[in-house]
Amino acid sequence: MGRKPDEVKADIERTRARLGEDLDTLTEKGDSLPGRHPAGGRRPSGSRRCP
């Protein structure tokens, strides 16, 4: 038969943890891009996007 419910739950928790780490890594990389501002890419008021 299939896997035990506890095994499935443990697998889901490991996957969630990995996805969280991947998201953190991607966020750090995105924040370090030139012209990228923290806080979701919001720019200070009065600033303009470079062409």
C-alpha positions in Angstrom: 0.0 0.0 0.0 1.0 3.7 0.1 3.1 5.6 2.5 2.1 6.2 6.1 0.5 9.6 6.9 3.4 10.5 9.2 5.9 10.0 6.4 3.8 12.1 4.1 3.6 14.9 6.7 7.3 14.8 7.3 8.0 15.0 3.6 5.7 18.0 3.2 7.4 19.8 6.1 10.9 19.2 4.6 9.6 20.5 1.3 8.2 23.6 2.9 11.4 24.3 4.7 13.4 23.9 1.5 11.0 26.2 -0.4 11.4 28.8 2.4 15.1 28.7 2.1 14.9 29.0 -1.7 12.6 32.0 -1.5 15.0 33.7 1.0 17.9 33.1 -1.4 16.0 34.5 -4.4 14.9 37.5 -2.4 18.5 38.3 -1.3 19.7 37.9 -4.9 16.9 40.2 -6.2 17.5 42.8 -3.6 21.2 43.0 -4.6 20.4 43.7 -8.3 21.5 47.2 -9.5 18.6 49.7 -9.3 16.6 47.4 -7.0 15.2 49.0 -3.9 14.4 47.0 -0.8 10.8 46.8 0.6 9.3 45.2 -2.5 10.9 47.5 -5.0 9.4 50.7 -3.8 11.3 53.8 -4.6 11.6 56.8 -2.4 9.0 59.4 -3.3 10.2 61.8 -6.0 12.6 59.2 -7.5 12.3 58.1 -11.1 13.1 54.9 -12.9 16.2 55.1 -15.1 15.6 54.5 -18.8 
